[in-house]
Amino acid sequence: MTPRPIAALLDWPGAWLLARLTLTSPYLLGGLVKLIDWQGAVAEQAHFGLQPAVVFAALTIAVELIGPALILADRLAWLGAGMLGVFTLLAAVVANAFWTMPEGERFAATNAFFEHLGLVGGFMLVAMVSLRRTQDRA
């Protein structure tokens, strides 16, 4: 049984928005920073071997801004969560391929990889809760 104070916090109407905002804030910030520093965004894509870097930078910015907007608006949240979940999984494989790294680099990359997997799970939960809330309103 959930303690009453915890249940009250989870039932608070702002909790759903706060949860979505905290989950998506790194992507919103990342998208805005890349938009402001376009050359840095292109250089980041090139660093990871993604070519044409300009196209990958534009796609990254679009995903990092549109995905959170859909989730925060709670309209097509499944699509925004899917966008960010797939993006995060791909980014984890590209940037944190711990299985290819030498021993000294492997520990940090392994942690980062599984942290990214946790975010993917968070996006799956957003899609599931949003679906349930939509069904409950119908």
TAURTA-V672770 format. One record per run of one state. SS is the DSSP state (H for helix, E for strand, C for the rest). FROM is the first residue (numbers start at 1). LEN is the number of residues. Records with the same first field share a line. If there is no record, write none. Layout:
SS=FROM-LEN / FROM-LEN
This chain:
C=1-3 / 12-1 / 37-1 / 48-5 / 74-3 / 96-2 / 101-2 / 138-1
H=4-8 / 13-24 / 38-10 / 53-21 / 77-19 / 98-3 / 103-35
